[in-house]
Amino acid sequence: QRRVHGSTLALAAAIPNATVVGLDPDRGACARATAERDRRELHNASFHAVGVEALETSLGEAAPRFDAVLAYDCIHDLPDPPGTLARVAEWIHGAQPGVFLWFEPHGSDCSVENRDILGARLVSGMALVCVATAMAAGGPAW
């Protein structure tokens, strides 16, 4: 069974005064993360089995505000990356602007630059898994 939300739980443990919110449309992943949170007694973390577009409803807030939003290797999997980025911008802008930390694996538009094994795996993986995941969730084929 794969480990889920390890970084979310690590943040909750490292910053006990923070409220840490994890999103994952996979209900099973959220259930496993919640069980691990409870086992570790990290009361400042919560997990929501929703996509970005439904977070406001899940939290019960029309316009949530966050000091920081972290996205690791996930924006490209979402059905609407531009819409997601616009939502994140709304969430971190307030009286005190927040921070958005975003990491995506990178390849190149030039096939020659992707000829090593890592480049080939990134390009083929994104085409076969990431694009298909986004399209299955209703997104366009970018």
PEWOQUI-V630361 format. One record per residue. RES is the residue in one letter. PHI is phi in radians with two decimals (999 if undefined). PSI is psi in degrees with one decimal (NA if undefined). Layout:
RES;PHI;PSI, RES;PHI;PSI
This chain:
Q;999;128.5, R;-1.31;148.4, R;-1.35;135.3, V;-2.17;146.6, H;1.00;33.0, G;-1.04;-40.3, S;-1.22;-35.3, T;-1.13;-45.5, L;-1.17;-37.0, A;-1.10;-41.6, L;-1.09;-44.3, A;-1.07;-39.1, A;-1.23;-39.0, A;-1.31;-28.7, I;-2.21;77.7, P;-1.11;-20.4, N;-1.53;-2.5, A;-1.55;153.4, T;-1.75;118.9, V;-1.98;125.1, V;-2.03;127.1, G;-1.94;135.2, L;-1.98;139.1, D;-2.85;122.7, P;-1.20;-8.9, D;-1.51;108.5, R;-1.04;-37.5, G;-1.11;-40.6, A;-1.10;-42.3, C;-1.16;-37.6, A;-1.13;-43.1, R;-1.15;-40.6, A;-1.14;-40.4, T;-1.13;-41.0, A;-1.09;-42.4, E;-1.16;-40.0, R;-1.02;-46.2, D;-1.14;-40.7, R;-1.07;-38.2, R;-1.56;-1.4, E;0.97;47.8, L;-1.74;86.5, H;-1.32;-5.9, N;-1.68;8.2, A;-2.02;143.7, S;-2.40;153.6, F;-2.22;135.5, H;-2.17;123.0, A;-1.49;65.8, V;-2.49;163.4, G;-1.49;172.5, V;-0.95;-39.8, E;-1.14;-16.8, A;-1.96;8.9, L;-1.08;-43.0, E;-0.98;-44.5, T;-1.14;-43.6, S;-1.12;-38.6, L;-1.41;-18.4, G;1.32;24.1, E;-2.18;133.7, A;-1.23;-35.7, A;-2.47;79.3, P;-1.13;150.9, R;-2.14;136.2, F;-2.23;143.2, D;-1.29;-32.2, A;-2.58;142.3, V;-2.20;128.8, L;-2.05;132.3, A;-2.31;113.2, Y;-2.00;112.0, D;0.96;48.0, C;-2.47;-27.0, I;-0.99;-39.3, H;-1.18;-17.5, D;-1.49;-13.3, L;-1.41;152.2, P;-1.11;-28.1, D;-2.43;75.2, P;-0.95;-46.0, P;-1.08;-39.0, G;-1.13;-38.8, T;-1.08;-46.1, L;-1.11;-36.5, A;-1.13;-40.9, R;-1.12;-44.2, V;-1.04;-41.9, A;-1.03;-39.7, E;-1.15;-40.6, W;-1.17;-31.8, I;-1.71;-4.2, H;-1.71;123.5, G;-2.82;-155.8, A;-1.04;-38.1, Q;-2.04;102.8, P;-1.02;142.0, G;-1.68;-168.3, V;-2.15;140.4, F;-2.05;114.7, L;-1.83;117.3, W;-2.27;126.5, F;-2.23;133.1, E;-2.31;142.7, P;-1.11;151.0, H;-2.17;144.4, G;-2.19;-161.6, S;-2.27;151.6, D;-1.23;-17.7, C;-1.62;114.8, S;-1.04;-31.1, V;-1.08;-35.6, E;-1.28;-15.1, N;-1.78;18.6, R;-1.36;-17.0, D;-1.32;169.8, I;-1.09;-39.4, L;-1.15;-45.6, G;-1.07;-41.9, A;-1.13;-41.0, R;-1.15;-41.4, L;-1.08;-49.7, V;-1.13;-46.9, S;-1.20;-39.0, G;-1.09;-43.1, M;-1.12;-40.4, A;-1.18;-41.7, L;-1.49;-31.6, V;-1.91;-54.7, C;-1.18;-47.6, V;-1.13;-42.2, A;-1.09;-39.6, T;-1.10;-47.0, A;-1.10;-42.6, M;-1.17;-38.3, A;-1.11;-28.1, A;-1.54;8.2, G;1.76;2.9, G;-1.46;165.4, P;-1.38;162.8, A;-1.47;100.9, W;-1.15;NA
